[in-house]
Structure formats: C-alpha cells, structure tokens
Amino acid sequence: MSQSSEDVRRVSLVREEGYRFRVRFDRAGIPDLITDETAPVGKDEGPSPSRLLGTAVGNCLAASLLFCLTKARLDVKGLEADVDVELGRNEAGRLRIRRLEVQLRPRWTAEVAEKAQRCLGIFEDFCLVTQAVRHGVPVDVRIDGVTLPTADSGGNP
C-alpha cells in the first residue's frame, strides 16, 4: 500500500463460508459486518458488494448535504436517502453496476429549502466517495505480493 497517502483506512475481510465474509475495520468500537453475495451465488446473509457501494455513495451524499446545511446554520428536521443500484451485463456478458440513482429527502421548511440553494449547488463536490466513483479510482490488486494487470478481467462474481 502506498504510504504517500494523506490518510489510509484499512478494511479486512475474512471468508467464513461460501461467499460470506466477516469485515473488520481498523478502528476500535466499529462492529464487524457480515457481507455475502446474492443468491444463487451466495446466500444473501449480508449486504452484497454492490449494495455496500450504493450505501457508501448514498451515505456520503447525505452526510455532505447535512454538513453543508449545518455549516450554513440551516435547520433540517430529518434526512432520508434511497439508492437504486442498477445492474446489467456488459458486451462480454459480465454483470456490472451500470448506474447509481440517489434520492435525498430532507425534511425542512420551504424557507430553509429556499436558503439551501448554495448547498444544493456544492455538496456533491465534497462527497469523497461519490467523486471517487464518478471519476474512477485506480485499484491495484496483489495476490501474495504480485501485482495483477489492471485490465478489467471480469472475474468477480
């Protein structure tokens, strides 16, 4: 792992059985998470990686909007988000995430909504997960210290 990064967070995965993994985070107090692939590959015993990606994008956007509104001293009574993760097959017939559609639903007064226009114009730019996904993030993969080619091999379930 590159040490030139400003900050590094580690997530460790341990296979339990089938396609179910226990995810451990690098900070005390964060509970483990169970992930699994959807049926028929897995047993749906936890969120799949595509659901986790939708969760990460939706949570980051909601938090970024909330952060901006809080900094602007605008009162939000509640905030909900839904993320649709659209899957489809590519030209090679491999399943891919084609699109993420995020719906944010802040609960606020009409006056707050009117004053929130500046935040609505800038909050997405501060969501590090959405910007990483939207613009692409290099992914270096190693197996026992060997770096694999970066071409999309489509070998993931």
Phi, psi and omega in degrees: 000138181295135179263003180277355180294148177294323182205141180233134175241137182248137173238127180246138181240137178232124179291131177262309173191155182053234179253016179272129180237148170262125181257129177242142182253159187274022180224130178299144177094346176269118183292154175298158180231138175261129176241158178201156174280158177286158177293147011270356180290308179252198182243011180057038182270006177186174180295145177278164177304323179292324176292322178295323177296316176300320178298314181298316180293312181297316180295318181295317179295316179297317180294321179295318177296314180299319179299314180296315180297321179294316178298327180277002181059042177255128186276122176246125182282340181182164179209127177234156178217144170237141177232122173263124178257107182271123179254152176195170181263142177275185182301331180272002178083011181268138181291134181220159171277118183270327187195148172243127178244118185250130176242115177260136180232086176284145173258109183209167178280164177299325179295317179294318179301320179294318180287345185275001186304321179298314179299319180297334179276344186235344190299325181299326183294339181264000178273103186296327180289311180299316180295323178295315181292315183298321184258357178085138179237130175297137178237114177263126182244132178233144172238116183049045175085359180260125178280131180271159175301150183272355180298147180289102181272342176069020183281354182280147178291000000 
